[in-house]
Amino acid sequence: MAKRIAVAGLTVLSGLIGFQSFAQTALDGRVGAITTAVPFLRISPDARSGAMGDVGIALSPDANAQYWNVAKLAMSPKDAGISVTYTPWLKDLVPDVFLGYISAYKKLNATSTISGSLRYFNLGNIDYTNDLGFNTGSGKPREFSFDFGYSIKLSPNLSTGVTLRYISSNIAAGDPNPGTVYSPGKAFAADIGIFYTKTHEITEDRSGTFNAGAVLSNVGSKISYSQQEKDFLPINLGIGVAYTYKVDAYNKITASLDLNKALVPAPRYYLTVNGEDSTAGYIPNDGIISGMLGSFTKAPPGYGTTVSLGGEYWYQDQFAVRAGYFYENKNNGDRQYFTCGLGVKYQVFGLNFSYLIPSGSGVARNPLSNTLRFSLLFDFDKLAFSKKTSDEG
């Protein structure tokens, strides 16, 4: 099933199909949108976190830490890991949009870890129209990013890491606007993160683990699809905390909180000829650094901020039940939803599932309702493999 949209500019296409929040107020109270290129970079490709309201910055490390906070991987108790996630996107609206993600990590030694991931966003088949509604062709837009990460322990409780990212966005595949030359957008970006973890032994079977983390993500060059303009990447600052209470030898509970802030300029406005306010805003042509700083100093209170809260219960480290809540102020997009999910783990194999609970109705129905994520994980312990090899010998 093809989707028909009007293409007045490339950011319109990216915003409709991707993950974009809409600000209802700006500096002077007028309406506009927080618009960035490649918004798929802010879609969580992790079913565990997806079941917990999209928290993940300070959760215990697994292979998906490459997305959330690469610094966590240096603290992984395992030697290596692989994760594969499949997410049908906007499934209540369209049948052929999905996000695929694969990530892996390997410890080099007791302090250093390398990692990598590939994220692929398929936007399905699209029929293009111009702003007058006339058909201008069709295409199959695709976007992907490739990451390489390195993390290192600074102390038994503190680690840091950096990720380098290559981004390719071919959202104008086909001929959406005859007369304008479009080409795939390409950009480079980086993440930098820090992670702290401390376990307090209460009794032989009881303990508490406190985690905290912070990550600055998608800091890099602007991206352009034509010679007309360049768009910001979805630069983001996130901080998170998590606490795990091991009740006894069989049960443990985790609570986690993430706060995120978009570091892109707020929309600015112009007036129409008759002096009335325009209904459209635009992202100013600020530099990267000035745009990041301006998201604090030249933006309305709470601009681009979200809150995620999640909980997780494990039984014998084999079966998990999860739930969460995601909140965004109505003046910044009004994405508010509950999530839930399950996880199972057996030896090196793990499977996670998450579900975004439907909310709203009619035109107010959340377009993300019924979103599903499926993650398959493998965690490898070097000692276990060494012992197996020795026994077979």
Backbone torsions as a table, in degrees:
resi	resn	phi	psi	omega
1	MET	NA	121.5	-179.5
2	ALA	-84.1	153.4	177.1
3	LYS	-107.6	136.7	-177.9
4	ARG	-109.9	123.8	179.6
5	ILE	-138.4	157.3	174.6
6	ALA	-90.6	132.4	-177.7
7	VAL	-113.2	101.3	174.4
8	ALA	-97.0	-14.6	179.6
9	GLY	-172.8	160.2	-174.6
10	LEU	-66.2	-31.5	-179.6
11	THR	-67.0	-26.7	177.1
12	VAL	-64.1	-47.4	180.0
13	LEU	-61.3	-48.9	-178.8
14	SER	-61.4	-41.2	-177.6
15	GLY	-68.5	-38.6	-178.2
16	LEU	-67.4	-41.5	-174.2
17	ILE	-87.7	-28.7	-175.1
18	GLY	-89.5	-151.1	-173.2
19	PHE	-118.0	101.0	-171.9
20	GLN	-135.2	138.9	177.5
21	SER	-100.9	151.7	-175.4
22	PHE	-116.2	120.6	179.8
23	ALA	-84.8	127.8	-178.8
24	GLN	-88.6	-18.4	177.0
25	THR	-132.3	155.0	176.8
26	ALA	-133.7	-161.5	-175.5
27	LEU	-53.9	-37.8	-176.6
28	ASP	-113.2	17.1	175.1
29	GLY	85.4	4.3	-178.6
30	ARG	-91.4	165.4	-170.0
31	VAL	-87.7	143.4	176.1
32	GLY	-169.5	174.7	-176.1
33	ALA	-118.1	143.7	170.7
34	ILE	-80.9	104.3	-172.6
35	THR	-113.6	125.5	172.5
36	THR	-133.2	162.1	170.9
37	ALA	-78.5	170.6	177.4
38	VAL	35.4	55.1	179.7
39	PRO	-64.6	-12.3	177.6
40	PHE	-62.1	-19.1	178.6
41	LEU	-66.5	-15.4	178.9
42	ARG	-104.3	10.0	173.7
43	ILE	-87.1	123.2	-178.5
44	SER	-67.7	116.8	179.2
45	PRO	-96.6	55.3	-171.5
46	ASP	-153.1	113.9	-176.0
47	ALA	-70.1	-31.5	177.7
48	ARG	-61.7	-52.8	179.1
49	SER	-68.3	-34.9	178.3
50	GLY	-60.3	-29.4	177.2
51	ALA	-80.3	-12.0	-176.3
52	MET	-113.8	35.5	177.4
53	GLY	70.9	21.8	-179.2
54	ASP	65.8	41.5	167.0
55	VAL	-91.4	155.9	179.3
56	GLY	179.8	-12.2	-174.4
57	ILE	-64.3	-35.5	-175.1
58	ALA	-120.0	8.7	176.1
59	LEU	-67.0	161.5	177.1
60	SER	-57.2	145.6	-171.6
61	PRO	-73.6	142.9	166.0
62	ASP	-146.7	-170.0	-174.9
63	ALA	-63.5	-24.0	-179.9
64	ASN	-78.3	-2.2	174.8
65	ALA	-61.5	-19.8	175.8
66	GLN	-56.6	-34.7	178.3
67	TYR	-82.6	-45.7	-170.9
68	TRP	-78.2	-50.5	-176.0
69	ASN	-167.1	98.6	-173.4
70	VAL	-61.4	-21.2	179.6
71	ALA	-62.0	-25.4	-177.7
72	LYS	-64.2	-28.6	-173.4
73	LEU	-65.0	-26.6	177.4
74	ALA	-66.8	-20.0	-179.6
75	MET	-99.2	5.7	-179.0
76	SER	-65.4	134.6	177.4
77	PRO	-75.4	-10.7	-179.4
78	LYS	-97.3	162.6	-178.1
79	ASP	-84.6	-30.1	-177.5
80	ALA	-160.5	161.9	179.2
81	GLY	-161.5	154.9	178.2
82	ILE	-136.2	141.8	176.0
83	SER	-136.6	139.7	175.4
84	VAL	-129.4	127.7	-178.2
85	THR	-129.1	139.6	175.6
86	TYR	-124.1	129.2	-178.1
87	THR	-132.8	106.0	168.5
88	PRO	-66.1	128.5	-172.2
89	TRP	-110.5	137.8	-178.3
90	LEU	52.5	42.1	-173.2
91	LYS	-65.6	-21.4	176.3
92	ASP	-74.5	-15.0	-177.1
93	LEU	-109.4	-41.6	-175.3
94	VAL	-138.5	151.2	-174.5
95	PRO	-96.8	-8.1	-167.4
96	ASP	-127.5	25.8	175.6
97	VAL	-108.2	130.9	179.7
98	PHE	-151.8	158.8	175.1
99	LEU	-117.0	126.7	175.2
100	GLY	-113.6	143.0	-175.1
101	TYR	-147.1	133.9	173.6
102	ILE	-135.0	133.9	-179.1
103	SER	-141.4	157.2	-179.4
104	ALA	-155.8	156.2	175.8
105	TYR	-145.2	159.2	178.9
106	LYS	-148.7	130.4	176.7
107	LYS	-77.5	132.0	176.8
108	LEU	-83.9	-35.8	178.8
109	ASN	-160.8	-162.6	-175.7
110	ALA	-68.9	-17.5	-176.0
111	THR	-119.2	-22.6	-171.8
112	SER	-115.2	143.4	-179.1
113	THR	-139.6	138.0	172.9
114	ILE	-110.7	155.2	-177.5
115	SER	-153.1	163.8	177.7
116	GLY	-157.0	158.9	178.6
117	SER	-156.6	157.8	174.8
118	LEU	-130.7	126.2	179.6
119	ARG	-117.2	127.8	-176.3
120	TYR	-128.6	123.7	-178.3
121	PHE	-115.4	113.2	-180.0
122	ASN	-98.6	117.3	-177.0
123	LEU	-91.9	10.8	176.5
124	GLY	74.9	-161.1	179.1
125	ASN	-100.6	132.0	-175.1
126	ILE	-128.0	132.5	169.1
127	ASP	-93.0	124.4	-178.9
128	TYR	-91.7	143.3	170.7
129	THR	-132.0	157.2	175.0
130	ASN	-86.9	-175.5	-176.2
131	ASP	-71.2	-6.0	175.7
132	LEU	-99.0	-2.5	177.4
133	GLY	92.1	5.0	-179.7
134	PHE	-85.7	140.5	-179.6
135	ASN	-67.3	132.3	179.5
136	THR	-120.7	12.7	179.0
137	GLY	124.3	-171.8	-179.7
138	SER	-140.4	165.3	-179.0
139	GLY	-163.1	174.1	179.2
140	LYS	-128.3	80.3	-177.3
141	PRO	-62.5	142.5	178.9
142	ARG	-142.2	147.5	175.6
143	GLU	-138.2	149.0	174.7
144	PHE	-153.5	160.8	173.6
145	SER	-140.3	147.4	176.8
146	PHE	-123.2	130.3	-176.3
147	ASP	-118.5	146.2	168.7
148	PHE	-130.9	127.7	-175.5
149	GLY	-125.5	155.3	175.7
150	TYR	-140.1	131.0	178.4
151	SER	-132.2	152.7	-175.4
152	ILE	-146.8	142.5	174.4
153	LYS	-76.7	130.7	174.4
154	LEU	-95.6	-23.4	177.8
155	SER	-161.6	175.0	178.6
156	PRO	-59.3	-20.4	-176.5
157	ASN	-116.6	-6.8	-173.1
158	LEU	-130.3	136.0	177.9
159	SER	-141.3	162.5	176.5
160	THR	-142.0	165.0	-178.9
161	GLY	-164.1	162.2	179.4
162	VAL	-137.4	144.6	177.1
163	THR	-124.2	134.0	172.9
164	LEU	-105.3	137.1	-170.6
165	ARG	-131.9	133.7	171.0
166	TYR	-108.7	132.3	-174.5
167	ILE	-123.6	133.1	174.2
168	SER	-129.5	129.0	-176.1
169	SER	-131.7	107.1	-179.7
170	ASN	-108.9	65.5	-177.1
171	ILE	-83.3	-7.2	179.7
172	ALA	-109.5	32.3	178.1
173	ALA	-61.8	122.6	-173.2
174	GLY	111.0	-145.6	-178.5
175	ASP	-138.2	73.1	-174.0
176	PRO	-67.0	-26.7	-175.2
177	ASN	-144.9	85.8	-178.3
178	PRO	-53.1	138.0	-179.1
179	GLY	100.9	-16.2	176.4
180	THR	-115.7	129.9	-178.2
181	VAL	-87.9	117.2	177.1
182	TYR	-109.7	148.9	175.6
183	SER	-140.2	158.3	178.8
184	PRO	-58.1	135.4	176.2
185	GLY	-80.0	140.2	179.4
186	LYS	-133.5	143.7	-178.7
187	ALA	-156.4	160.6	174.0
188	PHE	-120.5	143.9	-179.2
189	ALA	-148.2	172.2	-179.7
190	ALA	-145.6	151.1	170.5
191	ASP	-116.9	149.7	170.4
192	ILE	-137.5	133.3	-175.6
193	GLY	-136.9	163.4	176.3
194	ILE	-139.5	146.7	-174.9
195	PHE	-144.3	135.6	178.7
196	TYR	-127.0	136.4	177.7
197	THR	-142.0	140.0	-178.9
198	LYS	-147.6	126.6	179.6
199	THR	-108.6	133.0	178.3
200	HIS	-113.2	116.5	179.1
201	GLU	-79.2	122.9	179.9
202	ILE	-94.2	-54.0	171.8
203	THR	-136.3	-171.0	-179.2
204	GLU	-61.9	-35.7	-177.2
205	ASP	-107.8	-7.3	-176.3
206	ARG	-115.3	140.8	179.6
207	SER	-159.2	162.5	174.9
208	GLY	-129.6	134.2	-180.0
209	THR	-121.4	123.2	177.8
210	PHE	-105.9	128.5	176.5
211	ASN	-120.4	146.2	173.8
212	ALA	-144.6	146.5	-179.7
213	GLY	-154.6	160.8	175.6
214	ALA	-146.0	144.7	-178.9
215	VAL	-148.0	135.7	172.6
216	LEU	-107.5	117.8	-170.3
217	SER	-123.9	155.6	175.6
218	ASN	60.5	34.5	175.8
219	VAL	-84.9	115.6	-177.8
220	GLY	-175.5	-164.3	-176.7
221	SER	-68.7	154.9	172.4
222	LYS	-70.8	165.2	-178.4
223	ILE	-121.8	143.7	-176.5
224	SER	-135.9	142.0	177.6
225	TYR	-109.5	-9.0	177.8
226	SER	-154.4	-175.2	178.8
227	GLN	-86.2	0.3	-172.3
228	GLN	-80.1	-40.5	-177.1
229	GLU	-159.6	163.6	175.9
230	LYS	-122.9	142.0	-175.2
231	ASP	-113.2	150.3	177.0
232	PHE	-71.1	147.1	165.8
233	LEU	-75.5	161.2	179.5
234	PRO	-78.2	70.0	179.9
235	ILE	-63.9	137.9	-173.0
236	ASN	-146.0	143.1	172.5
237	LEU	-115.6	124.4	-179.1
238	GLY	-129.6	143.3	172.5
239	ILE	-130.5	148.1	-178.2
240	GLY	-151.0	154.8	175.2
241	VAL	-135.1	153.0	177.4
242	ALA	-151.0	145.1	177.2
243	TYR	-133.4	127.6	179.1
244	THR	-113.6	123.7	178.3
245	TYR	-110.0	114.9	176.4
246	LYS	-85.9	106.8	-174.6
247	VAL	-69.6	-45.6	178.3
248	ASP	-158.6	-163.0	-176.6
249	ALA	-68.7	-13.7	-173.6
250	TYR	-114.1	-25.0	-170.9
251	ASN	-125.1	140.7	172.7
252	LYS	-148.8	150.2	-175.5
253	ILE	-129.5	138.4	178.2
254	THR	-125.0	136.1	171.2
255	ALA	-121.9	138.1	-175.4
256	SER	-141.9	147.8	-179.6
257	LEU	-136.3	131.3	175.5
258	ASP	-123.0	140.2	171.7
259	LEU	-121.6	129.2	-179.0
260	ASN	-125.8	145.7	-179.0
261	LYS	-135.3	120.6	176.4
262	ALA	-72.8	127.6	-178.6
263	LEU	-103.4	59.0	176.5
264	VAL	-127.4	154.8	-176.6
265	PRO	-62.2	147.6	172.8
266	ALA	-74.3	150.9	177.2
267	PRO	-59.7	145.3	172.2
268	ARG	-117.9	161.7	-167.3
269	TYR	-127.4	161.5	175.7
270	TYR	-131.9	168.2	-178.9
271	LEU	-106.0	148.0	175.4
272	THR	-76.8	173.3	-175.8
273	VAL	-60.6	-36.4	-177.2
274	ASN	-83.8	5.8	174.8
275	GLY	89.7	-3.4	178.6
276	GLU	-82.9	157.0	-179.6
277	ASP	-65.9	137.5	174.6
278	SER	-73.8	148.6	178.4
279	THR	-86.1	-5.5	-178.1
280	ALA	-113.2	140.7	174.8
281	GLY	-111.5	179.0	178.1
282	TYR	-148.6	152.2	175.7
283	ILE	-81.3	123.8	-177.8
284	PRO	-66.5	157.1	-178.4
285	ASN	-84.2	57.0	178.2
286	ASP	-80.2	160.0	171.2
287	GLY	-73.6	170.3	-176.8
288	ILE	-60.1	-52.4	-176.3
289	ILE	-67.4	-45.5	-179.5
290	SER	-65.0	-33.4	177.5
291	GLY	-67.8	-40.4	178.0
292	MET	-64.5	-46.1	179.6
293	LEU	-67.4	-36.6	-179.6
294	GLY	-66.3	-21.3	177.4
295	SER	-66.1	-17.0	174.7
296	PHE	-98.6	-46.5	-170.1
297	THR	-89.5	-22.3	-176.8
298	LYS	-123.3	40.7	-177.1
299	ALA	-141.5	156.3	178.2
300	PRO	-68.0	160.5	179.1
301	PRO	-56.8	134.8	177.5
302	GLY	77.5	9.3	-176.4
303	TYR	-57.7	124.3	173.5
304	GLY	70.4	22.5	-177.6
305	THR	-103.6	145.3	175.4
306	THR	-137.1	157.0	178.4
307	VAL	-128.1	132.3	177.1
308	SER	-123.9	135.5	180.0
309	LEU	-133.0	128.6	-177.4
310	GLY	-142.9	155.3	177.3
311	GLY	-133.3	152.6	-176.8
312	GLU	-146.0	135.8	176.0
313	TYR	-122.0	129.0	177.9
314	TRP	-115.0	138.2	172.2
315	TYR	-115.4	116.8	-179.8
316	GLN	55.0	27.4	-178.5
317	ASP	54.3	25.9	-178.9
318	GLN	-123.1	-27.9	-177.6
319	PHE	-134.8	130.3	-176.7
320	ALA	-125.9	143.2	172.1
321	VAL	-121.2	133.6	-173.6
322	ARG	-134.4	153.5	175.3
323	ALA	-154.7	158.4	-178.9
324	GLY	-165.8	173.5	179.9
325	TYR	-143.0	135.6	178.6
326	PHE	-116.4	132.6	-177.5
327	TYR	-130.9	134.6	172.4
328	GLU	-138.2	128.8	-178.8
329	ASN	-56.0	143.9	-178.3
330	LYS	-60.8	-22.4	177.9
331	ASN	-81.0	-2.7	-179.5
332	ASN	-126.0	7.3	178.4
333	GLY	145.1	-31.1	174.5
334	ASP	64.5	30.5	170.8
335	ARG	-80.6	114.7	179.0
336	GLN	-140.5	122.7	-177.2
337	TYR	-159.5	157.5	174.6
338	PHE	-102.4	150.3	179.0
339	THR	-132.9	162.2	175.7
340	CYS	-154.6	168.8	179.7
341	GLY	177.3	173.9	-178.6
342	LEU	-131.5	159.1	175.2
343	GLY	-145.4	144.1	174.3
344	VAL	-131.0	148.4	-180.0
345	LYS	-143.4	133.8	178.0
346	TYR	-140.8	113.3	-177.2
347	GLN	53.5	-117.1	-176.6
348	VAL	-88.0	-5.8	-172.0
349	PHE	-102.1	137.5	176.0
350	GLY	-140.4	146.9	178.8
351	LEU	-136.7	126.3	179.7
352	ASN	-120.8	146.7	179.6
353	PHE	-137.1	138.0	176.9
354	SER	-135.0	155.9	-177.0
355	TYR	-143.0	130.6	177.0
356	LEU	-94.5	115.7	-173.4
357	ILE	-68.8	131.2	-178.8
358	PRO	-60.0	146.6	176.7
359	SER	-148.1	153.4	-179.0
360	GLY	76.2	175.6	179.0
361	SER	-153.0	157.3	179.8
362	GLY	60.3	-136.6	-179.2
363	VAL	-69.6	-17.0	-179.9
364	ALA	-91.8	3.0	-179.1
365	ARG	-67.3	135.4	178.8
366	ASN	-64.2	119.8	-178.7
367	PRO	-65.9	-14.0	178.3
368	LEU	-89.5	-1.2	-179.0
369	SER	-52.9	141.7	177.6
370	ASN	69.2	15.7	176.7
371	THR	-64.7	131.8	179.6
372	LEU	-114.8	147.7	171.6
373	ARG	-135.5	141.7	177.6
374	PHE	-129.9	123.6	179.6
375	SER	-122.9	133.7	175.4
376	LEU	-113.9	124.6	-176.4
377	LEU	-124.2	147.9	172.2
378	PHE	-131.0	125.2	177.0
379	ASP	-115.4	128.0	-175.7
380	PHE	-115.0	130.3	177.6
381	ASP	-102.7	121.8	-175.6
382	LYS	-59.5	-41.1	-179.0
383	LEU	-63.5	-38.4	-179.7
384	ALA	-65.2	-40.9	178.4
385	PHE	-68.1	-37.3	178.8
386	SER	-63.5	-41.4	-179.5
387	LYS	-67.5	-41.4	179.4
388	LYS	-62.3	-44.0	178.7
389	THR	-61.5	-41.1	-180.0
390	SER	-65.0	-41.4	-179.2
391	ASP	-65.9	-39.1	-179.5
392	GLU	-69.1	-29.8	179.8
393	GLY	-72.3	NA	NA
